[in-house]
Amino acid sequence: MKYKRANVNIAILKYWGKVNNLINLPYQTSISVTADNFYTLTNIELDPKANKDIVILDGKALSGISFTRVSHHLDALRKHFKRKEYCIVNSINRVFIKAGYASSASGFAALTAAYVDAIGAKVSKKELSQLARLGSGSATRSIHGGFVIWHRGKNHETSFAEKLPVKWPEFRMLFTIVDPSVKKISSRVGMQITIEKAKSYADYVKQSNESVEPLIEALKNNDIDATGRIAERAAELMRNVMLEAGLEYHTPTTQQLIQKVKAIRSKHKIPVYYTFDAGPNLILFTLEEYVNEVIRLLPEVEISVSGVGGGITNANS
């Protein structure tokens, strides 16, 4: 079976909140890096005789909210391309689902690419990223490889992702597993709660958008320290507005690990920095030459290492 493969992406500069939930239009421009070791494979076959979509994930039929979200996205794609056929979707996930590692990003990016392939349409990467965004905001970035900017835009046409002119093969992501359990409040719900309850939200958005150009400059210069400082500040700013809204995704172990990372940086002079999404697990940023030493200094932590990955590709089962 032939699949479309999309890798997860990890936001260095976050987005947390949507101006328009129907088309996933964000308040902030965000910048991410695509990881090569975590991904989703998806195949779609059209079934003109079917009266509904069938979605198989890791060998099991989806139902409930998960199925509805996929089917709604397929409805949006059918509407865009003026098609009617229902689909048989087969997906394989190589991501820690709902543990804060952006499984929806690779999932909806792969779903979008597989649908376009199934109907034989020809679209640009820009249009593909716009269409993926309709399923999941962060999926717009997983269309591309490397370091990616998602322009927040003002409408569907102006909100899209594109690859940044950055070459940094030594960049590494260390995915830690602090707690693999399913988070109690989804990112989608958490964002809305934050917008409604955090009084400093507007200031958070302003500070986040002001970090775009400095981060692009740091990435172009392959400056791990400047990149790391911006990443940590962006993550903490996001967490501050979450806490203000009464949301806490971290565990005590998360906070302990943050202190250990800072100690490694201070005591051992190793450029290692942290970020996190809506979950308890940290992603560490460092360079290839320091990976083994960071792992040695964190013997109690489960870590999976990833380099910089590519964008949408073809793959076989």
C-alpha positions in Angstrom: 0.0 0.0 0.0 1.3 3.5 -0.9 1.1 6.2 1.8 1.7 9.8 2.2 4.1 10.5 5.0 4.0 13.7 7.1 6.4 14.3 10.0 5.5 16.0 13.3 6.7 19.5 13.9 7.7 21.2 17.1 7.0 24.9 17.5 10.0 26.9 18.6 7.8 30.0 18.6 4.3 29.0 19.7 0.8 29.8 18.7 -1.9 29.4 21.3 -5.3 30.7 20.4 -7.4 31.2 17.3 -9.1 34.3 15.9 -11.3 32.0 13.8 -12.0 28.4 14.9 -13.7 27.4 11.7 -10.6 27.9 9.6 -8.0 27.7 12.4 -6.8 31.2 11.9 -4.2 32.0 14.7 -3.5 35.1 16.7 0.3 34.5 16.3 2.8 33.8 13.6 4.7 30.7 14.6 7.9 29.0 13.7 8.7 25.3 14.0 11.2 22.6 13.1 10.1 19.4 11.5 11.3 16.2 13.2 12.3 13.1 11.2 11.6 10.3 13.7 7.9 10.9 14.5 5.4 10.8 11.7 2.0 9.6 10.3 1.5 7.5 7.2 -1.9 7.8 5.4 -3.5 6.1 2.4 -6.9 7.1 1.0 -9.0 5.2 -1.5 -12.2 6.7 -2.9 -15.3 4.6 -2.6 -18.1 5.9 -4.9 -20.6 3.3 -3.5 -20.0 4.2 0.2 -22.5 6.3 2.2 -19.9 7.4 4.8 -16.2 7.6 5.4 -14.3 4.7 7.0 -11.2 5.6 9.0 -8.7 3.0 10.2 -5.9 4.1 12.6 -3.3 1.6 13.5 -5.6 -1.2 12.5 -8.6 -0.1 14.4 -11.7 1.8 13.1 -12.1 5.3 14.5 -15.4 6.3 16.1 -16.7 9.2 18.2 -15.0 12.6 18.2 -11.8 11.3 16.6 -13.8 9.9 13.6 -16.0 13.0 13.3 -13.0 15.4 13.2 -11.4 13.4 10.4 -14.7 13.1 8.5 -15.3 16.9 8.8 -11.9 17.6 7.4 -12.7 15.3 4.4 -16.0 17.2 4.0 -14.0 20.4 3.8 -11.6 18.9 1.2 -14.6 17.5 -0.8 -16.2 20.9 -0.8 -13.0 22.6 -1.9 -12.4 20.2 -4.8 -16.1 19.8 -5.7 -16.0 16.0 -5.1 -18.6 13.7 -3.5 -17.0 10.3 -3.0 -16.5 9.0 0.5 -13.2 7.7 1.5 -11.5 4.6 3.0 -8.7 6.0 5.1 -5.8 3.9 6.5 -3.3 5.6 8.8 -0.3 4.4 10.8 0.8 6.7 13.6 4.4 6.8 14.8 3.7 9.5 17.3 2.9 9.7 21.1 -0.8 10.5 20.6 -2.1 13.2 22.9 1.0 13.3 25.0 1.8 16.8 23.8 3.8 15.8 20.7 1.5 17.3 18.1 0.0 14.1 16.6 -2.7 16.1 15.0 -0.1 18.1 13.0 1.3 15.0 11.2 -2.1 13.3 11.1 -4.0 16.1 9.3 -1.0 16.9 7.0 -0.8 13.3 5.9 -4.6 13.1 5.5 -4.7 16.2 3.3 -1.8 15.1 1.1 -3.3 11.6 0.8 -6.7 13.0 -0.3 -5.1 15.3 -2.9 -3.2 12.3 -4.2 -6.3 10.1 -4.3 -8.2 12.5 -6.5 -5.2 13.3 -8.7 -5.2 17.0 -8.0 -2.2 19.2 -8.5 -1.8 21.8 -5.8 1.1 24.0 -4.7 2.8 23.5 -1.3 1.1 26.8 -0.2 -2.4 25.6 -1.1 -1.7 22.2 0.6 -0.6 24.0 3.8 -3.8 26.1 3.7 -6.0 23.0 3.3 -4.1 21.1 6.0 -4.7 24.1 8.4 -8.5 23.5 8.1 -8.1 20.1 9.9 -5.5 21.2 12.5 -3.7 24.5 12.8 -0.2 23.0 13.3 -0.7 20.7 10.4 -0.1 23.6 8.1 3.6 23.5 9.2 4.0 19.7 8.7 3.6 20.1 4.9 7.1 21.4 4.8 10.5 20.1 6.1 13.2 21.9 7.9 12.4 25.1 9.7 9.0 26.5 8.9 7.1 29.7 9.4 3.3 29.8 9.6 2.2 33.3 8.7 -0.9 34.0 10.8 -2.6 36.0 8.0 -5.9 37.7 8.1 -8.0 35.1 6.2 -7.8 31.7 4.5 -5.7 33.0 1.6 -3.1 34.8 3.7 -2.7 32.2 6.5 -0.2 29.6 5.3 3.2 28.0 6.0 6.4 28.1 4.1 9.9 26.8 4.5 12.5 29.2 5.9 15.9 29.5 4.1 17.8 27.8 7.0 20.3 24.9 6.8 21.2 23.5 10.1 21.9 19.7 9.9 23.5 19.6 13.4 20.3 20.7 15.1 18.8 18.0 17.3 15.5 17.5 19.2 15.5 15.3 22.3 11.9 14.1 23.0 11.5 13.2 26.7 8.7 11.1 28.1 7.7 12.5 31.5 4.2 11.2 31.4 2.7 9.3 28.3 -0.9 9.5 29.5 -3.7 11.3 27.6 -4.0 14.9 28.6 -7.3 15.8 30.2 -7.9 19.0 28.3 -7.2 19.1 24.6 -5.2 21.9 23.0 -8.3 23.1 21.1 -10.3 23.5 24.3 -7.4 24.8 26.2 -6.8 27.6 23.7 -10.4 28.8 24.0 -10.3 28.7 27.8 -7.1 30.8 27.7 -8.5 33.4 25.4 -11.6 33.8 27.5 -10.0 33.8 31.0 -6.4 35.1 30.7 -6.4 38.9 31.2 -2.8 39.2 29.8 -3.6 37.3 26.7 -3.3 40.3 24.3 0.1 41.2 25.8 1.2 37.6 25.3 0.2 37.7 21.6 2.1 41.0 21.2 5.3 39.7 22.8 5.1 36.4 20.8 4.7 38.2 17.4 7.6 40.5 18.3 9.9 37.4 18.6 9.4 36.3 15.0 12.2 38.3 13.4 14.8 37.7 16.1 14.2 34.0 15.9 14.5 33.9 12.1 17.8 35.7 12.5 19.0 33.3 15.1 18.1 30.3 12.9 19.8 31.7 9.9 23.0 32.2 12.0 22.7 28.6 13.4 22.9 30.3 16.8 21.8 27.6 19.3 21.9 29.9 22.3 19.8 32.7 20.8 17.4 30.1 19.4 17.2 28.3 22.8 16.6 31.5 24.8 13.7 32.5 22.5 12.3 29.0 22.6 12.3 28.9 26.4 10.8 32.3 26.7 8.1 31.5 24.2 7.2 28.3 26.1 7.1 30.0 29.5 5.0 33.0 28.2 2.5 30.4 26.8 2.4 28.6 30.1 1.9 31.8 32.1 -1.3 32.6 30.2 -2.4 29.0 30.6 -1.9 29.2 34.4 -3.7 32.6 34.5 -6.7 30.8 32.8 -6.5 27.9 35.4 -4.8 25.4 33.1 -1.8 23.3 34.1 -0.4 20.7 31.8 2.9 20.1 33.7 3.6 17.6 36.5 6.1 18.1 39.3 8.4 15.9 37.3 8.2 18.3 34.4 9.3 21.2 36.6 12.1 19.1 38.1 13.4 18.2 34.6 13.4 21.9 33.6 15.7 22.7 36.6 18.0 19.8 35.6 18.2 21.1 32.0 19.2 24.6 33.4 21.7 23.0 35.7 23.3 21.1 32.8 23.6 24.3 30.8 25.1 26.2 33.7 27.4 23.6 35.2 28.5 21.7 32.2 28.4 24.6 29.7 26.3 22.5 27.3 23.9 24.5 25.0 20.7 22.6 25.7 17.3 24.3 26.0 13.8 23.2 26.5 10.3 23.8 25.1 7.0 22.2 25.6 3.5 22.2 24.1 0.2 21.4 25.8 1.5 18.4 27.8 3.9 17.4 30.5 6.7 16.3 28.2 9.7 18.5 27.3 11.5 18.7 24.0 15.1 19.6 24.3 17.0 21.5 21.7 20.8 21.0 21.3 23.4 20.2 18.7 24.6 16.8 17.5 27.9 16.9 19.3 26.2 17.3 22.7 23.5 14.7 22.4 25.3 11.8 24.1 26.4 13.9 27.0 22.9 15.3 27.6 21.5 11.8 27.6 24.3 10.6 30.0 23.4 13.5 32.4 19.7 12.6 32.4 19.9 8.8 33.1 16.5 8.6 34.6 14.7 10.2 31.6 13.4 8.3 28.6 14.7 10.2 25.6 14.2 9.7 21.8 16.5 11.7 19.5 15.4 13.3 16.3 17.1 15.3 13.6 15.6 17.8 11.2 13.0 16.0 8.9 11.6 16.6 5.5 8.2 17.6 4.3 5.4 15.5 2.7 6.8 12.4 1.0 5.6 9.2 -0.5 6.2 6.0 1.5 5.4 2.3 1.3 4.0 0.1 4.1 
